[in-house]
Amino acid sequence: MFLDYFALGLLIFVALVIFYGIIVIHDIPYEIAKERNHPHQDAIHVSGWVSLFTLHTIWPFLWIWATLWRKDRGWGFAKLEEEQHDIHHRVDILIDQVNTLQEEISQLKKAKPEQSKQDNDQNKAQDQEVK
């Protein structure tokens, strides 16, 4: 009789350990996110619970999602932001150059009709001399 109660107690103990063990394991991504001060902590936590009902299919992705964020470098796009800043600066310089070139072209176009009048007058004078 003692062995029956011992076996029953052991079964209950093992079932509880497995049940709570699964819950603790599925909270690991949330704990990682909380430790890293991840901006999506709550979403990772809820997704961990959803993963219990989806037969743990999304759990590895939660682990990856939680470990991607670091407080010191964020998502790791700091270099990309610097490059974008440099590109924007270069674009601003190019826009200024285009504006100055457009002004020069408009000034040349204004000067060209006056020059063509002078050329026409000179051509007429030369034609009259030739006749």
N, CA, C and O atoms as CSV, one atom per row, in Angstrom:
chain,resi,resn,atom,element,x,y,z
A,1,MET,N,N,0.816,-1.184,0.000
A,1,MET,CA,C,0.000,0.000,0.000
A,1,MET,C,C,0.870,1.263,0.000
A,1,MET,O,O,0.534,2.255,-0.647
A,2,PHE,N,N,1.967,1.219,0.715
A,2,PHE,CA,C,2.865,2.368,0.778
A,2,PHE,C,C,3.416,2.699,-0.603
A,2,PHE,O,O,3.510,3.868,-0.975
A,3,LEU,N,N,3.783,1.657,-1.368
A,3,LEU,CA,C,4.337,1.885,-2.697
A,3,LEU,C,C,3.303,2.512,-3.637
A,3,LEU,O,O,3.666,3.288,-4.521
A,4,ASP,N,N,2.037,2.189,-3.457
A,4,ASP,CA,C,0.991,2.800,-4.282
A,4,ASP,C,C,0.931,4.313,-4.034
A,4,ASP,O,O,0.872,5.101,-4.978
A,5,TYR,N,N,0.945,4.703,-2.774
A,5,TYR,CA,C,0.908,6.130,-2.449
A,5,TYR,C,C,2.203,6.835,-2.867
A,5,TYR,O,O,2.185,7.980,-3.317
A,6,PHE,N,N,3.304,6.139,-2.713
A,6,PHE,CA,C,4.590,6.705,-3.133
A,6,PHE,C,C,4.601,6.924,-4.648
A,6,PHE,O,O,5.034,7.978,-5.115
A,7,ALA,N,N,4.132,5.944,-5.416
A,7,ALA,CA,C,4.071,6.060,-6.876
A,7,ALA,C,C,3.123,7.187,-7.281
A,7,ALA,O,O,3.421,7.949,-8.200
A,8,LEU,N,N,1.976,7.296,-6.595
A,8,LEU,CA,C,1.034,8.373,-6.894
A,8,LEU,C,C,1.661,9.739,-6.600
A,8,LEU,O,O,1.529,10.666,-7.399
A,9,GLY,N,N,2.329,9.862,-5.479
A,9,GLY,CA,C,3.010,11.111,-5.126
A,9,GLY,C,C,4.105,11.444,-6.122
A,9,GLY,O,O,4.279,12.599,-6.509
A,10,LEU,N,N,4.846,10.416,-6.537
A,10,LEU,CA,C,5.905,10.624,-7.518
A,10,LEU,C,C,5.324,11.080,-8.865
A,10,LEU,O,O,5.884,11.968,-9.508
A,11,LEU,N,N,4.221,10.486,-9.287
A,11,LEU,CA,C,3.571,10.893,-10.533
A,11,LEU,C,C,3.090,12.342,-10.464
A,11,LEU,O,O,3.260,13.106,-11.414
A,12,ILE,N,N,2.495,12.708,-9.348
A,12,ILE,CA,C,2.027,14.089,-9.185
A,12,ILE,C,C,3.210,15.052,-9.190
A,12,ILE,O,O,3.153,16.108,-9.820
A,13,PHE,N,N,4.275,14.688,-8.492
A,13,PHE,CA,C,5.472,15.524,-8.444
A,13,PHE,C,C,6.069,15.703,-9.839
A,13,PHE,O,O,6.390,16.823,-10.235
A,14,VAL,N,N,6.218,14.619,-10.578
A,14,VAL,CA,C,6.792,14.682,-11.928
A,14,VAL,C,C,5.896,15.514,-12.845
A,14,VAL,O,O,6.395,16.310,-13.642
A,15,ALA,N,N,4.582,15.338,-12.739
A,15,ALA,CA,C,3.655,16.107,-13.575
A,15,ALA,C,C,3.770,17.599,-13.263
A,15,ALA,O,O,3.778,18.424,-14.177
A,16,LEU,N,N,3.860,17.951,-11.970
A,16,LEU,CA,C,3.992,19.360,-11.600
A,16,LEU,C,C,5.326,19.942,-12.065
A,16,LEU,O,O,5.377,21.078,-12.537
A,17,VAL,N,N,6.396,19.172,-11.935
A,17,VAL,CA,C,7.714,19.646,-12.375
A,17,VAL,C,C,7.713,19.873,-13.883
A,17,VAL,O,O,8.233,20.882,-14.360
A,18,ILE,N,N,7.139,18.951,-14.626
A,18,ILE,CA,C,7.083,19.121,-16.082
A,18,ILE,C,C,6.213,20.324,-16.445
A,18,ILE,O,O,6.590,21.125,-17.299
A,19,PHE,N,N,5.053,20.453,-15.802
A,19,PHE,CA,C,4.138,21.555,-16.094
A,19,PHE,C,C,4.801,22.903,-15.818
A,19,PHE,O,O,4.821,23.773,-16.688
A,20,TYR,N,N,5.339,23.079,-14.622
A,20,TYR,CA,C,5.971,24.356,-14.281
A,20,TYR,C,C,7.307,24.540,-15.002
A,20,TYR,O,O,7.721,25.668,-15.271
A,21,GLY,N,N,7.973,23.440,-15.308
A,21,GLY,CA,C,9.225,23.527,-16.067
A,21,GLY,C,C,8.998,24.102,-17.455
A,21,GLY,O,O,9.778,24.925,-17.935
A,22,ILE,N,N,7.919,23.659,-18.095
A,22,ILE,CA,C,7.594,24.188,-19.421
A,22,ILE,C,C,7.276,25.678,-19.336
A,22,ILE,O,O,7.692,26.459,-20.192
A,23,ILE,N,N,6.544,26.060,-18.306
A,23,ILE,CA,C,6.212,27.482,-18.139
A,23,ILE,C,C,7.476,28.305,-17.917
A,23,ILE,O,O,7.628,29.378,-18.501
A,24,VAL,N,N,8.376,27.814,-17.083
A,24,VAL,CA,C,9.622,28.543,-16.813
A,24,VAL,C,C,10.473,28.626,-18.074
A,24,VAL,O,O,11.056,29.670,-18.366
A,25,ILE,N,N,10.543,27.533,-18.815
A,25,ILE,CA,C,11.340,27.536,-20.044
A,25,ILE,C,C,10.779,28.540,-21.044
A,25,ILE,O,O,11.536,29.218,-21.740
A,26,HIS,N,N,9.462,28.635,-21.116
A,26,HIS,CA,C,8.876,29.562,-22.078
A,26,HIS,C,C,8.947,31.016,-21.618
A,26,HIS,O,O,8.657,31.921,-22.400
A,27,ASP,N,N,9.317,31.246,-20.401
A,27,ASP,CA,C,9.527,32.618,-19.933
A,27,ASP,C,C,10.971,33.084,-20.116
A,27,ASP,O,O,11.287,34.237,-19.820
A,28,ILE,N,N,11.841,32.214,-20.593
A,28,ILE,CA,C,13.245,32.594,-20.782
A,28,ILE,C,C,13.384,33.769,-21.757
A,28,ILE,O,O,14.100,34.717,-21.436
A,29,PRO,N,N,12.735,33.756,-22.936
A,29,PRO,CA,C,12.872,34.934,-23.815
A,29,PRO,C,C,12.390,36.226,-23.157
A,29,PRO,O,O,12.979,37.287,-23.362
A,30,TYR,N,N,11.323,36.137,-22.372
A,30,TYR,CA,C,10.837,37.336,-21.683
A,30,TYR,C,C,11.864,37.816,-20.666
A,30,TYR,O,O,12.102,39.017,-20.545
A,31,GLU,N,N,12.466,36.899,-19.944
A,31,GLU,CA,C,13.488,37.282,-18.959
A,31,GLU,C,C,14.692,37.927,-19.651
A,31,GLU,O,O,15.262,38.894,-19.146
A,32,ILE,N,N,15.068,37.389,-20.798
A,32,ILE,CA,C,16.166,37.993,-21.565
A,32,ILE,C,C,15.781,39.407,-21.994
A,32,ILE,O,O,16.574,40.342,-21.873
A,33,ALA,N,N,14.550,39.553,-22.497
A,33,ALA,CA,C,14.083,40.868,-22.950
A,33,ALA,C,C,14.022,41.854,-21.793
A,33,ALA,O,O,14.370,43.024,-21.949
A,34,LYS,N,N,13.581,41.385,-20.642
A,34,LYS,CA,C,13.489,42.264,-19.476
A,34,LYS,C,C,14.881,42.690,-19.016
A,34,LYS,O,O,15.092,43.845,-18.645
A,35,GLU,N,N,15.820,41.761,-19.041
A,35,GLU,CA,C,17.189,42.071,-18.626
A,35,GLU,C,C,17.841,43.080,-19.570
A,35,GLU,O,O,18.602,43.943,-19.130
A,36,ARG,N,N,17.549,42.974,-20.843
A,36,ARG,CA,C,18.137,43.868,-21.839
A,36,ARG,C,C,17.330,45.139,-22.031
A,36,ARG,O,O,17.700,45.976,-22.854
A,37,ASN,N,N,16.244,45.307,-21.299
A,37,ASN,CA,C,15.368,46.481,-21.409
A,37,ASN,C,C,14.835,46.621,-22.838
A,37,ASN,O,O,14.851,47.701,-23.428
A,38,HIS,N,N,14.369,45.503,-23.363
A,38,HIS,CA,C,13.850,45.414,-24.731
A,38,HIS,C,C,12.569,46.235,-24.860
A,38,HIS,O,O,11.728,46.200,-23.961
A,39,PRO,N,N,12.402,46.973,-25.958
A,39,PRO,CA,C,11.179,47.781,-26.102
A,39,PRO,C,C,9.919,46.949,-26.327
A,39,PRO,O,O,8.812,47.466,-26.175
A,40,HIS,N,N,10.062,45.672,-26.684
A,40,HIS,CA,C,8.907,44.810,-26.952
A,40,HIS,C,C,8.752,43.726,-25.888
A,40,HIS,O,O,8.345,42.607,-26.200
A,41,GLN,N,N,9.067,44.043,-24.654
A,41,GLN,CA,C,9.004,43.045,-23.579
A,41,GLN,C,C,7.633,42.402,-23.469
A,41,GLN,O,O,7.518,41.179,-23.395
A,42,ASP,N,N,6.607,43.219,-23.457
A,42,ASP,CA,C,5.253,42.694,-23.273
A,42,ASP,C,C,4.850,41.790,-24.433
A,42,ASP,O,O,4.224,40.751,-24.221
A,43,ALA,N,N,5.197,42.172,-25.634
A,43,ALA,CA,C,4.851,41.351,-26.794
A,43,ALA,C,C,5.569,40.009,-26.737
A,43,ALA,O,O,4.993,38.978,-27.086
A,44,ILE,N,N,6.813,40.018,-26.302
A,44,ILE,CA,C,7.562,38.769,-26.183
A,44,ILE,C,C,6.950,37.897,-25.100
A,44,ILE,O,O,6.862,36.679,-25.262
A,45,HIS,N,N,6.526,38.503,-24.000
A,45,HIS,CA,C,5.913,37.737,-22.916
A,45,HIS,C,C,4.605,37.090,-23.373
A,45,HIS,O,O,4.383,35.903,-23.137
A,46,VAL,N,N,3.757,37.853,-24.013
A,46,VAL,CA,C,2.482,37.309,-24.494
A,46,VAL,C,C,2.728,36.245,-25.554
A,46,VAL,O,O,2.043,35.223,-25.578
A,47,SER,N,N,3.695,36.476,-26.424
A,47,SER,CA,C,3.996,35.488,-27.460
A,47,SER,C,C,4.519,34.194,-26.859
A,47,SER,O,O,4.300,33.115,-27.409
A,48,GLY,N,N,5.213,34.302,-25.725
A,48,GLY,CA,C,5.654,33.088,-25.033
A,48,GLY,C,C,4.475,32.254,-24.570
A,48,GLY,O,O,4.502,31.028,-24.676
A,49,TRP,N,N,3.433,32.911,-24.055
A,49,TRP,CA,C,2.232,32.183,-23.637
A,49,TRP,C,C,1.493,31.621,-24.843
A,49,TRP,O,O,0.969,30.509,-24.787
A,50,VAL,N,N,1.449,32.374,-25.924
A,50,VAL,CA,C,0.806,31.865,-27.141
A,50,VAL,C,C,1.572,30.659,-27.667
A,50,VAL,O,O,0.979,29.725,-28.207
A,51,SER,N,N,2.886,30.683,-27.507
A,51,SER,CA,C,3.708,29.568,-27.956
A,51,SER,C,C,3.359,28.273,-27.230
A,51,SER,O,O,3.522,27.188,-27.789
A,52,LEU,N,N,2.881,28.374,-25.991
A,52,LEU,CA,C,2.442,27.165,-25.283
A,52,LEU,C,C,1.281,26.499,-26.011
A,52,LEU,O,O,1.167,25.273,-26.020
A,53,PHE,N,N,0.425,27.306,-26.618
A,53,PHE,CA,C,-0.746,26.762,-27.300
A,53,PHE,C,C,-0.474,26.406,-28.759
A,53,PHE,O,O,-1.277,25.715,-29.386
A,54,THR,N,N,0.636,26.866,-29.300
A,54,THR,CA,C,0.984,26.541,-30.689
A,54,THR,C,C,2.046,25.453,-30.750
A,54,THR,O,O,2.783,25.341,-31.730
A,55,LEU,N,N,2.112,24.661,-29.700
A,55,LEU,CA,C,3.057,23.541,-29.615
A,55,LEU,C,C,4.501,24.005,-29.770
A,55,LEU,O,O,5.321,23.313,-30.374
A,56,HIS,N,N,4.801,25.153,-29.235
A,56,HIS,CA,C,6.171,25.680,-29.105
A,56,HIS,C,C,6.827,26.013,-30.446
A,56,HIS,O,O,8.054,26.065,-30.532
A,57,THR,N,N,6.038,26.237,-31.477
A,57,THR,CA,C,6.642,26.492,-32.790
A,57,THR,C,C,7.298,27.864,-32.878
A,57,THR,O,O,8.297,28.019,-33.581
A,58,ILE,N,N,6.764,28.858,-32.185
A,58,ILE,CA,C,7.338,30.205,-32.307
A,58,ILE,C,C,8.363,30.504,-31.215
A,58,ILE,O,O,8.974,31.572,-31.217
A,59,TRP,N,N,8.553,29.578,-30.293
A,59,TRP,CA,C,9.443,29.839,-29.171
A,59,TRP,C,C,10.879,30.143,-29.603
A,59,TRP,O,O,11.469,31.073,-29.054
A,60,PRO,N,N,11.479,29.414,-30.556
A,60,PRO,CA,C,12.853,29.777,-30.974
A,60,PRO,C,C,12.944,31.183,-31.563
A,60,PRO,O,O,13.945,31.877,-31.387
A,61,PHE,N,N,11.894,31.591,-32.261
A,61,PHE,CA,C,11.899,32.943,-32.829
A,61,PHE,C,C,11.800,34.001,-31.736
A,61,PHE,O,O,12.349,35.095,-31.864
A,62,LEU,N,N,11.095,33.664,-30.661
A,62,LEU,CA,C,11.016,34.592,-29.528
A,62,LEU,C,C,12.387,34.759,-28.887
A,62,LEU,O,O,12.768,35.862,-28.492
A,63,TRP,N,N,13.114,33.673,-28.787
A,63,TRP,CA,C,14.466,33.721,-28.223
A,63,TRP,C,C,15.332,34.655,-29.077
A,63,TRP,O,O,16.040,35.510,-28.545
A,64,ILE,N,N,15.273,34.486,-30.390
A,64,ILE,CA,C,16.057,35.337,-31.293
A,64,ILE,C,C,15.616,36.791,-31.172
A,64,ILE,O,O,16.448,37.694,-31.103
A,65,TRP,N,N,14.310,37.011,-31.147
A,65,TRP,CA,C,13.750,38.360,-31.052
A,65,TRP,C,C,14.215,39.045,-29.767
A,65,TRP,O,O,14.538,40.233,-29.769
A,66,ALA,N,N,14.245,38.293,-28.685
A,66,ALA,CA,C,14.646,38.869,-27.399
A,66,ALA,C,C,16.132,39.193,-27.363
A,66,ALA,O,O,16.539,40.151,-26.706
A,67,THR,N,N,16.948,38.406,-28.060
A,67,THR,CA,C,18.395,38.630,-27.992
A,67,THR,C,C,18.894,39.645,-29.017
A,67,THR,O,O,20.049,40.065,-28.940
A,68,LEU,N,N,18.065,40.049,-29.968
A,68,LEU,CA,C,18.520,41.014,-30.968
A,68,LEU,C,C,18.755,42.401,-30.387
A,68,LEU,O,O,19.634,43.122,-30.859
A,69,TRP,N,N,18.006,42.781,-29.396
A,69,TRP,CA,C,18.079,44.129,-28.827
A,69,TRP,C,C,19.131,44.193,-27.735
A,69,TRP,O,O,19.181,43.337,-26.852
A,70,ARG,N,N,19.975,45.224,-27.807
A,70,ARG,CA,C,20.883,45.539,-26.708
A,70,ARG,C,C,20.766,47.017,-26.428
A,70,ARG,O,O,20.672,47.831,-27.346
A,71,LYS,N,N,20.772,47.361,-25.150
A,71,LYS,CA,C,20.546,48.761,-24.780
A,71,LYS,C,C,21.640,49.678,-25.318
A,71,LYS,O,O,21.357,50.816,-25.694
A,72,ASP,N,N,22.879,49.204,-25.361
A,72,ASP,CA,C,23.983,50.064,-25.791
A,72,ASP,C,C,23.977,50.334,-27.293
A,72,ASP,O,O,24.421,51.399,-27.723
A,73,ARG,N,N,23.486,49.397,-28.098
A,73,ARG,CA,C,23.491,49.595,-29.550
A,73,ARG,C,C,22.127,49.454,-30.194
A,73,ARG,O,O,22.009,49.592,-31.411
A,74,GLY,N,N,21.096,49.183,-29.413
A,74,GLY,CA,C,19.746,49.052,-29.963
A,74,GLY,C,C,19.647,47.849,-30.879
A,74,GLY,O,O,20.028,46.739,-30.509
A,75,TRP,N,N,19.138,48.076,-32.067
A,75,TRP,CA,C,19.008,46.992,-33.045
A,75,TRP,C,C,20.293,46.801,-33.830
A,75,TRP,O,O,20.382,45.877,-34.639
A,76,GLY,N,N,21.291,47.650,-33.615
A,76,GLY,CA,C,22.554,47.512,-34.318
A,76,GLY,C,C,22.619,48.309,-35.604
A,76,GLY,O,O,23.442,48.015,-36.471
A,77,PHE,N,N,21.766,49.317,-35.745
A,77,PHE,CA,C,21.725,50.097,-36.967
A,77,PHE,C,C,22.359,51.472,-36.803
A,77,PHE,O,O,22.058,52.379,-37.579
A,78,ALA,N,N,23.222,51.647,-35.822
A,78,ALA,CA,C,23.832,52.963,-35.596
A,78,ALA,C,C,24.683,53.368,-36.795
A,78,ALA,O,O,24.668,54.527,-37.207
A,79,LYS,N,N,25.415,52.423,-37.347
A,79,LYS,CA,C,26.252,52.724,-38.505
A,79,LYS,C,C,25.382,53.114,-39.696
A,79,LYS,O,O,25.733,54.012,-40.461
A,80,LEU,N,N,24.263,52.443,-39.846
A,80,LEU,CA,C,23.347,52.771,-40.931
A,80,LEU,C,C,22.812,54.191,-40.784
A,80,LEU,O,O,22.675,54.906,-41.777
A,81,GLU,N,N,22.512,54.602,-39.563
A,81,GLU,CA,C,22.030,55.962,-39.328
A,81,GLU,C,C,23.104,56.988,-39.673
A,81,GLU,O,O,22.805,58.040,-40.239
A,82,GLU,N,N,24.360,56.678,-39.329
A,82,GLU,CA,C,25.451,57.592,-39.671
A,82,GLU,C,C,25.587,57.715,-41.187
A,82,GLU,O,O,25.782,58.811,-41.714
A,83,GLU,N,N,25.481,56.574,-41.886
A,83,GLU,CA,C,25.581,56.607,-43.339
A,83,GLU,C,C,24.435,57.410,-43.942
A,83,GLU,O,O,24.639,58.166,-44.892
A,84,GLN,N,N,23.247,57.253,-43.403
A,84,GLN,CA,C,22.109,58.021,-43.904
A,84,GLN,C,C,22.314,59.513,-43.664
A,84,GLN,O,O,21.974,60.335,-44.515
A,85,HIS,N,N,22.868,59.859,-42.512
A,85,HIS,CA,C,23.145,61.274,-42.229
A,85,HIS,C,C,24.150,61.819,-43.241
A,85,HIS,O,O,23.977,62.923,-43.759
A,86,ASP,N,N,25.206,61.039,-43.523
A,86,ASP,CA,C,26.194,61.475,-44.510
A,86,ASP,C,C,25.561,61.635,-45.890
A,86,ASP,O,O,25.849,62.594,-46.606
A,87,ILE,N,N,24.702,60.694,-46.255
A,87,ILE,CA,C,24.054,60.768,-47.565
A,87,ILE,C,C,23.161,62.001,-47.650
A,87,ILE,O,O,23.154,62.695,-48.667
A,88,HIS,N,N,22.410,62.276,-46.588
A,88,HIS,CA,C,21.553,63.467,-46.585
A,88,HIS,C,C,22.389,64.744,-46.701
A,88,HIS,O,O,21.994,65.689,-47.383
A,89,HIS,N,N,23.531,64.765,-46.039
A,89,HIS,CA,C,24.412,65.930,-46.123
A,89,HIS,C,C,24.912,66.109,-47.557
A,89,HIS,O,O,24.932,67.223,-48.080
A,90,ARG,N,N,25.313,65.007,-48.183
A,90,ARG,CA,C,25.798,65.079,-49.559
A,90,ARG,C,C,24.685,65.503,-50.515
A,90,ARG,O,O,24.927,66.256,-51.458
A,91,VAL,N,N,23.473,65.023,-50.275
A,91,VAL,CA,C,22.338,65.420,-51.116
A,91,VAL,C,C,22.072,66.912,-50.970
A,91,VAL,O,O,21.787,67.589,-51.957
A,92,ASP,N,N,22.162,67.426,-49.757
A,92,ASP,CA,C,21.968,68.867,-49.552
A,92,ASP,C,C,23.012,69.676,-50.319
A,92,ASP,O,O,22.694,70.703,-50.919
A,93,ILE,N,N,24.250,69.211,-50.296
A,93,ILE,CA,C,25.312,69.898,-51.042
A,93,ILE,C,C,25.009,69.869,-52.539
A,93,ILE,O,O,25.164,70.874,-53.231
A,94,LEU,N,N,24.574,68.706,-53.032
A,94,LEU,CA,C,24.253,68.594,-54.454
A,94,LEU,C,C,23.068,69.483,-54.840
A,94,LEU,O,O,23.056,70.065,-55.925
A,95,ILE,N,N,22.092,69.588,-53.972
A,95,ILE,CA,C,20.950,70.474,-54.244
A,95,ILE,C,C,21.418,71.922,-54.347
A,95,ILE,O,O,20.969,72.659,-55.224
A,96,ASP,N,N,22.319,72.330,-53.453
A,96,ASP,CA,C,22.860,73.691,-53.521
A,96,ASP,C,C,23.613,73.917,-54.832
A,96,ASP,O,O,23.493,74.975,-55.449
A,97,GLN,N,N,24.391,72.913,-55.255
A,97,GLN,CA,C,25.127,73.036,-56.510
A,97,GLN,C,C,24.176,73.153,-57.699
A,97,GLN,O,O,24.403,73.954,-58.606
A,98,VAL,N,N,23.119,72.358,-57.693
A,98,VAL,CA,C,22.140,72.422,-58.784
A,98,VAL,C,C,21.481,73.794,-58.825
A,98,VAL,O,O,21.275,74.354,-59.902
A,99,ASN,N,N,21.155,74.331,-57.673
A,99,ASN,CA,C,20.534,75.665,-57.631
A,99,ASN,C,C,21.466,76.734,-58.196
A,99,ASN,O,O,21.032,77.593,-58.964
A,100,THR,N,N,22.744,76.683,-57.820
A,100,THR,CA,C,23.687,77.678,-58.350
A,100,THR,C,C,23.862,77.510,-59.856
A,100,THR,O,O,23.963,78.499,-60.582
A,101,LEU,N,N,23.898,76.269,-60.329
A,101,LEU,CA,C,24.021,76.051,-61.770
A,101,LEU,C,C,22.787,76.549,-62.515
A,101,LEU,O,O,22.906,77.106,-63.606
A,102,GLN,N,N,21.621,76.356,-61.943
A,102,GLN,CA,C,20.399,76.861,-62.577
A,102,GLN,C,C,20.407,78.387,-62.648
A,102,GLN,O,O,19.974,78.966,-63.644
A,103,GLU,N,N,20.894,79.029,-61.603
A,103,GLU,CA,C,20.995,80.490,-61.624
A,103,GLU,C,C,21.966,80.952,-62.711
A,103,GLU,O,O,21.692,81.915,-63.428
A,104,GLU,N,N,23.097,80.263,-62.827
A,104,GLU,CA,C,24.073,80.623,-63.860
A,104,GLU,C,C,23.478,80.438,-65.254
A,104,GLU,O,O,23.692,81.268,-66.138
A,105,ILE,N,N,22.738,79.359,-65.448
A,105,ILE,CA,C,22.127,79.105,-66.757
A,105,ILE,C,C,21.108,80.185,-67.090
A,105,ILE,O,O,21.054,80.670,-68.220
A,106,SER,N,N,20.305,80.558,-66.109
A,106,SER,CA,C,19.308,81.609,-66.373
A,106,SER,C,C,19.996,82.937,-66.689
A,106,SER,O,O,19.515,83.691,-67.535
A,107,GLN,N,N,21.108,83.232,-66.024
A,107,GLN,CA,C,21.849,84.461,-66.325
A,107,GLN,C,C,22.439,84.405,-67.733
A,107,GLN,O,O,22.445,85.404,-68.453
A,108,LEU,N,N,22.934,83.230,-68.118
A,108,LEU,CA,C,23.489,83.086,-69.464
A,108,LEU,C,C,22.401,83.215,-70.524
A,108,LEU,O,O,22.631,83.787,-71.590
A,109,LYS,N,N,21.225,82.688,-70.233
A,109,LYS,CA,C,20.123,82.804,-71.191
A,109,LYS,C,C,19.690,84.257,-71.354
A,109,LYS,O,O,19.334,84.683,-72.453
A,110,LYS,N,N,19.721,85.010,-70.271
A,110,LYS,CA,C,19.383,86.435,-70.360
A,110,LYS,C,C,20.438,87.186,-71.163
A,110,LYS,O,O,20.111,88.088,-71.934
A,111,ALA,N,N,21.688,86.818,-70.984
A,111,ALA,CA,C,22.774,87.498,-71.688
A,111,ALA,C,C,22.829,87.081,-73.151
A,111,ALA,O,O,23.310,87.861,-73.974
A,112,LYS,N,N,22.375,85.927,-73.505
A,112,LYS,CA,C,22.470,85.416,-74.860
A,112,LYS,C,C,21.649,86.232,-75.855
A,112,LYS,O,O,22.167,86.518,-76.935
A,113,PRO,N,N,20.405,86.629,-75.572
A,113,PRO,CA,C,19.682,87.456,-76.558
A,113,PRO,C,C,20.396,88.770,-76.848
A,113,PRO,O,O,20.399,89.220,-77.994
A,114,GLU,N,N,20.988,89.386,-75.861
A,114,GLU,CA,C,21.729,90.628,-76.088
A,114,GLU,C,C,22.931,90.365,-76.978
A,114,GLU,O,O,23.247,91.155,-77.868
A,115,GLN,N,N,23.600,89.238,-76.724
A,115,GLN,CA,C,24.775,88.903,-77.519
A,115,GLN,C,C,24.357,88.568,-78.953
A,115,GLN,O,O,25.054,88.921,-79.904
A,116,SER,N,N,23.234,87.895,-79.103
A,116,SER,CA,C,22.788,87.553,-80.460
A,116,SER,C,C,22.398,88.812,-81.234
A,116,SER,O,O,22.579,88.853,-82.451
A,117,LYS,N,N,21.865,89.850,-80.560
A,117,LYS,CA,C,21.570,91.127,-81.214
A,117,LYS,C,C,22.862,91.758,-81.729
A,117,LYS,O,O,22.923,92.254,-82.854
A,118,GLN,N,N,23.885,91.730,-80.887
A,118,GLN,CA,C,25.164,92.313,-81.290
A,118,GLN,C,C,25.747,91.529,-82.464
A,118,GLN,O,O,26.295,92.118,-83.396
A,119,ASP,N,N,25.628,90.197,-82.417
A,119,ASP,CA,C,26.142,89.375,-83.514
A,119,ASP,C,C,25.384,89.670,-84.804
A,119,ASP,O,O,25.982,89.732,-85.878
A,120,ASN,N,N,24.076,89.851,-84.700
A,120,ASN,CA,C,23.271,90.166,-85.882
A,120,ASN,C,C,23.680,91.517,-86.470
A,120,ASN,O,O,23.793,91.662,-87.687
A,121,ASP,N,N,23.900,92.493,-85.609
A,121,ASP,CA,C,24.329,93.810,-86.074
A,121,ASP,C,C,25.683,93.719,-86.776
A,121,ASP,O,O,25.889,94.345,-87.816
A,122,GLN,N,N,26.600,92.943,-86.213
A,122,GLN,CA,C,27.919,92.783,-86.825
A,122,GLN,C,C,27.796,92.066,-88.164
A,122,GLN,O,O,28.459,92.437,-89.133
A,123,ASN,N,N,26.948,91.039,-88.221
A,123,ASN,CA,C,26.775,90.308,-89.478
A,123,ASN,C,C,26.176,91.213,-90.557
A,123,ASN,O,O,26.581,91.142,-91.718
A,124,LYS,N,N,25.217,92.061,-90.181
A,124,LYS,CA,C,24.620,92.991,-91.137
A,124,LYS,C,C,25.663,93.985,-91.639
A,124,LYS,O,O,25.705,94.317,-92.824
A,125,ALA,N,N,26.501,94.451,-90.722
A,125,ALA,CA,C,27.536,95.409,-91.108
A,125,ALA,C,C,28.517,94.753,-92.063
A,125,ALA,O,O,28.941,95.377,-93.035
A,126,GLN,N,N,28.882,93.515,-91.806
A,126,GLN,CA,C,29.808,92.808,-92.680
A,126,GLN,C,C,29.166,92.549,-94.042
A,126,GLN,O,O,29.831,92.647,-95.073
A,127,ASP,N,N,27.885,92.223,-94.045
A,127,ASP,CA,C,27.190,91.987,-95.307
A,127,ASP,C,C,27.151,93.267,-96.146
A,127,ASP,O,O,27.310,93.216,-97.365
A,128,GLN,N,N,26.942,94.407,-95.498
A,128,GLN,CA,C,26.892,95.672,-96.214
A,128,GLN,C,C,28.271,96.029,-96.779
A,128,GLN,O,O,28.366,96.590,-97.871
A,129,GLU,N,N,29.323,95.710,-96.050
A,129,GLU,CA,C,30.668,95.989,-96.533
A,129,GLU,C,C,30.992,95.132,-97.743
A,129,GLU,O,O,31.652,95.586,-98.677
A,130,VAL,N,N,30.525,93.898,-97.721
A,130,VAL,CA,C,30.813,92.978,-98.815
A,130,VAL,C,C,30.080,93.435,-100.074
A,130,VAL,O,O,30.614,93.267,-101.170
A,131,LYS,N,N,28.895,93.997,-99.966
A,131,LYS,CA,C,28.116,94.427,-101.117
A,131,LYS,C,C,28.740,95.666,-101.623
A,131,LYS,O,O,28.267,96.239,-102.604
